[in-house]
Amino acid sequence: MLFYYCKLITCPSLARKYLHRLRGFTKLKIQTQGSSAKKQAVTTITYLHSWSKIQAEITARRILVLKPRRKSFQGYIKEKKQQSRGKEPWHMPSLISGGPALAKA
C-alpha cells in the first residue's frame, strides 16, 4: 500500500511528507487501542453526559420561571391593545381626523 502511494507521488519531498504522516497515523492508532486511552474516552463521555443533563435541568428551570412572566406580559399587551382601540394610531396625523391642527388653519 505504501508503494502505491509513493508511486502516485512524483516529488520526493511530498513522498517523504506522506510517509511521515502515515507513520504518525499508525502510531496514533496503536496508542488509541491501549487501555488507558479507552479509560480516558469513557470518563470524558460520562462527564459530557452529566454536563448535558445539568444543562437540560437548567433550561427546564428557566422555562418554568419564565412562563408566568410571559403570561402576565401577554395580558399587559392585551390591555394596551384594548385601551388603544379608541385612540388613533401614533403614525396617523391628526389632520386626517380634523383635529386641532385644522382648527388653527
Secondary structure, DSSP 4 states (H G I P E B T S, - for coil): -HHHHHHH--SHHHHHHHHHHHHHHHHHHHHHTSHHHHHHHHHHHHHHHHHHHHHHHHHHHHHHHHHHHHHHHHHHHHHHHHHHTSSPPTTS-TTTTT-HHHHH-
